[in-house]
Amino acid sequence: MSYFCTVLIVKNTEHFRIEKPTILTIGTFDGVHEGHQKLLKKLKDLKSLYGLNTVILTFAPHPRKVLFPEQKDLKLLTSTAEKLELLENFGVDITVVYPFSKEFAQLESEDYIKNVLKKSLNVKHIIIGYDHKFGKNREGDINTLHSYSEKFNYTVEEISALDINSIAVSSSKIRQAIDNGDIKLANTFLGYPYSLTGKVIGGKKLGKTIGFPTANIVIEEPEKITPKIGVYFVEINYYNEQFFGMLNIGKNPTTDTDDLVKIEVNIFNFTKEIYGETLKIKFLERLRDEIKFNSLEDLIEQLKRDKENCLALLKEIKINA
């Protein structure tokens, strides 16, 4: 079920204000995984109790990108656009995308509470994880929020360590699972299939000559994590149409010598020319490692087996639908 959620991307922080009092939760929400979803459900449940607008406060760019620009290994589960699309499904009234900068990171805890949470977001009730940190040097925490609650007229509800740990999921665990190629575990933690979006570019057309034409994909969000090298069963969304296929992430060691990692997808029952088009690819299951075969014939035989495995998995999906 879909809900209407107002998305407010803040440009001018000085004049930004939500007029009606709010219930608020805060976070980067990368992946909007099962743990986040539990928090968002609680936020929605509190709406009827307090009779206030529910608000998510999230940030762009990702705080790590601003605070540690020298670190080039930041990998995300969702782009800002994907995150906003996912958040819209949880019945929250307003999602606020607040600009994260070095100046913002230097705000003293009291100034953050006073000027952002109270003045801009008009908070009356905050629901937050026990380990949430904020303000200069990340010195603000749940105890800081409690200590200023009377002064700034709001209440605080904590998601306990027990609740957090009972979910046994975090964005870092999901990233690790994807990095290890454990797509089934990652999808279980996310509550939906992990996806990449990319444009179709021209390739060598070798796949077409051996009976397995592929679309070569360039990922649009370079900071998104790419699954481990290997062969995957995938769902492809093209102009809201659903297709299935098999995808290879790797260096094509049987046929290529350039040592470059490529992403190629063979879409079943699909004959359209789609160069320059955008595809959304959902990863459903990892089939195997990438292999260097002794001959092109051996590669073709393996591709036939891969397709058979994918069609068997597709049959299971249709039976369970």
PyMOL commands that set and color helices and strands:
alter all, ss='L'
color gray80, all
select helices_A, chain A and resi 34-50+63-67+80-90+102-105+109-120+136-138+142-148+161-167+171-179+183-190+206-209+296-320
alter helices_A, ss='H'
color red, helices_A
select strands_A, chain A and resi 6-9+22-26+53-60+94-99+123-129+155-159+195-201+215-219+230-238+241-250+262-267+278-288
alter strands_A, ss='S'
color yellow, strands_A
deselect
rebuild
show_as cartoon
